[in-house]
Each structure stands twice: as structure tokens, then as C-alpha cells.
Amino acid sequence: MKYALNIGEGGRILSVTFARFAMPWMPLSDTLPEGDITDYRFIGAEYVYDPLPRPEPPEEPTIEERLDECEMTADMAYINSELALAMLEEF
């Protein structure tokens, strides 16, 4: 089976499809590397393992931050309900 490689800047593999769906500029390969295809570059008809750095996961909010957010949400719900009641009284 042949695979068509969608190649980005610097030879980075962005995605893979079957050869029958290939665009004319896409290189073809008989094999695929193991793992995440985007960790590879395709240079000179060879796969070169070169993973991009993974982003750090976001920090979990503290309990105080979560409580503040809940309080703000509750305040907004109260304000919205007061505005809705005021609008109904005008009708």
C-alpha cells in the first residue's frame, strides 16, 4: 500500500492519506513510521524523528479562584434576573 504525505515547512509531516487521494506535489511512501506521524520530518525520502516540544499543561486553578468564579457567576445570574424582572414590569 502506498501513502501520500502532506509535508509542511522544513519537511514536517502534517498528515497522511492514501495514495489515491494524493495531490500531485505529495511524496509517496510504502511505509509509515511508528507513533505520532507529526513527530517526523520526511527528508530525502527518509523519515527523521524530530518531535516538537509539547506545551506545558495549564495550571489547575486554586480553590479560592474557583470559588471566586462561582461567586461572580452567581452575581451575574442575580443581576440578569433583576434586569429581566425590570423589563417585564415595563410591559
Secondary structure, DSSP 8 states (H G I E B T S, - for coil): --EEEEE-GGGBEEEEEEGGG--TTS-EES---SS-GGGEEEETTEEEE-------------HHHHHHHHHHHHHHHHHHHHHHHHHHHH-
